[in-house]
């Protein structure tokens, strides 16, 4: 069998951790090969070895049958290997073309020939059906389009093998479908794709073969057509996983959060929340469904004090907290699991222990006479790490070195531990594996059952349907419909999210 890429018995170590323990992965020409594993299993590490960002302690890499040494990403590019990273590597004030040519600019008489580059980028975009405007600024295009720019960047450099690292983590359902079409068109042209993902449903839809790794070890490579979601999940986690959220019917009590005629502008002064009305009661999970960009982010930022509102009221337990500072919102009884865990959830350079007290470090026993008491901080952190199964070498490890799932568990532990009256969970399982998702879903249900009000904002429709007791649909900055999960489905929700009325959606459903 001829393989375009072979990674044979790859071993990669970090201080105190074996990230890849003699893993083998073989990629055929023209195939989409999924790489599946829990958060922290070593998937991204293995692909960073292939892309030249890390050097393995042991093992061999072959490209088209020939042994190669990939000591940096430039060599990977020369060998026809490109990587679309989970966290995009784009310069926001630059245009699409400027980002794509960065580092390999076409010059004429010592000047960058930007017009020529724009033509080439546009032709490439059109050829693969990417529909990207070569002249648009990165700051003005959607997250889904930014990802397409990353794909174009690899194609512009002549990639024959593309590594996609969690490509659907930040995409809407419609964008995911479009991305799958793009991937199929790439393989139809003879490109080969390695897809790092946790999403079993997507593997079943798009991949031909799947290599499963668990705790740094290669478990098996399977033909997707001959396996099932259940088998993949149990191979990945090492136990049977429940896909059904088990919960008793909610017993809602008093209103905890009340939003009245709220208006919020985004950073560009564009009105994104327009006369929003919403209520969340104690002992229920209210799910908010909507296509990204319909005001969800601005709504959360206004409630949590990260953004000022322009009109309307935010009431928490009948107390007006409109335009409170983030600390005052927190002290009023709000817990916040932010949608961007790196930007708003963690200080990545701080230790895991320090991150566990970000909301309480200035209080006793963590602070005395304005001096931090690290004994108490690390003692508390150790308790939360154990309770929330945060897999970290120690409390002193920097938060940046944890996997996404473990970073998320750390944030949830910190926020839930304060017993807030209102828990806001924004994209709580984005980019996480089925084991971590099961854990987080159970924690949200536990909080509901303790009488907390939970506001869930998620682009994952099955998550909204599984967890919510009521669902509010956001479209164009407004709450356009409220439905019960048992009385709706993904089809009706999708139509409502696209601006259809409840009556029309019901007729079309």
Helices and strands as residue ranges (DSSP letters): E 5-14, E 17-27, E 32-36, H 43-50, E 58-63, E 66-68, H 73-78, E 81-84, H 96-101, E 107-108, E 111-112, H 114-127, G 138-140, H 143-156, E 161-165, H 173-188, E 192-197, H 200-206, E 209-214, E 217-223, G 224-226, H 229-237, E 255-265, E 271-281, E 284-289, H 296-304, E 311-316, E 319-320, H 326-333, E 334-337, I 341-345, H 352-355, E 367-368, E 371-372, H 374-387, G 399-401, H 404-417, E 422-426, H 434-449, E 453-457, H 461-467, E 470-475, E 478-483, G 485-487, H 490-497, H 502-508
